[in-house]
Amino acid sequence: MPLADVLVDDELLTAVARVISSGWWSMGPEVEEFERAYAAFCGSRHALAVSNGTAALHLTLLAAGCGPDDEVVLPSLNFVAAANVVSHCGATPVFCDIVGPEDLNLDPADVEAAISPATKAILVLHYGGQPCDIEPLLAIANRHGLALIEDAAHAPGAAVAGQLCGTFGLAGCFSFFSNKNLPTGEGGMIVTDDDNLADRVRLLRSHGMTTLTWARHRGHAHTYDVVARGFNYRLDEVHAAIGLVQLGRLVAANESRGQIVSRYRAALERLAGLTIPFAPTSANVSPAHHLAVAVLPPRSSRSDVRARLSECGIQTSVHYPPIHNFSEYANQAGARKLPITDAMAPRLRTLPLYAHMDDQQVALVIDSILGVLGH
Ligand SMILES: *Cc1c(COP(=O)(O)O)cnc(C)c1O
């Protein structure tokens, strides 16, 4: 039982074969269509396809003006890419704590406490596809005149009161890595309603060049200027074609993931001490259910649980080792105390979760965990 899995079928193979046969492999009609469809799905003005989720975060921070002497506030309980790209902008990541064992998302009160005159942006995460407490976070950002940027890598299709994650702040960043809810292999997307941000991202995505190969190919342009020091962070046609197929399946896939998490919760919470965070509280909140995370009982050994589940053929993982404990980020000047993250992190264990898990596979995970922890 792998932690995540992709479903391969004829529709995907046909889409890929169509692009390969077309002979046009880099940015072109598939990317344009994927961007159009993704923007429509999110209800945002712009969607900009990029090579991966890390590139989405990097370009968004740069386009939002993050640079040297700036600080960006973000959760330590996140994938390290977020902190790395803050650093690549020349800015300093300032880590914040989470709410608690039931809610592993950013604590708005700690975000407020972390803001300084140098703060430029708040980079929120929707942990495991669970929308973070967006209203107070937006209020804090507005009150201090800061950009709110969403690391929505876990949250394509997640929504609060019908509004999609990724559309709450200045921009939302998505990843289409193979183990994400909308997998294309590598890939990413930035959504925004801000025309200036979209223009800046478009420029930086392709070397700071004023016209693109695709436009030149169609005879729309013959030459170009370079007006910024950009990157090659483009998505290609094959990945965009896969993305279009996967986008059509996203809502149903998120729904199946939710049903599996409900089964885990119903079967496993009877175990003393083990909790599945983010118990549903409001019909307003539609999570994307990217991860099935369990908080193990306080005194159980996480490595022992991992080893014993592995003997049962069940892969588990940790999302995440907190960023502030990695060698590269430890001992940062002015490091903030993160007591909840420090208390929760050693107890987190992520269980297998993908949309096409069948009933027997779900039962196998449940029975194995009951066998390991249930006495
Ligand atoms: C996967 C992920 C990223 C990075 O995305 P890539 O496409 O792998 O570059 C960033 N943030 C979070 C929360 C992620 O899960």
The ligand as an SDF file (V2000), in Angstrom:
LIG
                    3D

 15 15  0  0  0  0  0  0  0  0999 V2000
    4.5440   19.8500   -3.2020 C   0  0  0  0  0  0  0  0  0  0  0  0
    4.5670   21.0930   -2.4310 C   0  0  0  0  0  0  0  0  0  0  0  0
    5.2960   22.2140   -2.8440 C   0  0  0  0  0  0  0  0  0  0  0  0
    6.2400   22.1740   -4.0030 C   0  0  0  0  0  0  0  0  0  0  0  0
    5.6670   21.7900   -5.1900 O   0  0  0  0  0  0  0  0  0  0  0  0
    6.5830   21.1060   -6.3320 P   0  0  0  0  0  0  0  0  0  0  0  0
    5.6370   20.9950   -7.4800 O   0  0  0  0  0  0  0  0  0  0  0  0
    7.0350   19.7870   -5.8200 O   0  0  0  0  0  0  0  0  0  0  0  0
    7.7050   22.0290   -6.6080 O   0  0  0  0  0  0  0  0  0  0  0  0
    5.1990   23.3820   -2.1120 C   0  0  0  0  0  0  0  0  0  0  0  0
    4.4350   23.4500   -1.0160 N   0  0  0  0  0  0  0  0  0  0  0  0
    3.7380   22.3950   -0.5840 C   0  0  0  0  0  0  0  0  0  0  0  0
    2.8890   22.5450    0.6140 C   0  0  0  0  0  0  0  0  0  0  0  0
    3.7890   21.1830   -1.2560 C   0  0  0  0  0  0  0  0  0  0  0  0
    3.1130   20.1320   -0.7910 O   0  0  0  0  0  0  0  0  0  0  0  0
  1  2  1  0
  2  3  1  0
  2 14  2  0
  3  4  1  0
  3 10  2  0
  4  5  1  0
  5  6  1  0
  6  7  2  0
  6  8  1  0
  6  9  1  0
 10 11  1  0
 11 12  2  0
 12 13  1  0
 12 14  1  0
 14 15  1  0
M  END
$$$$
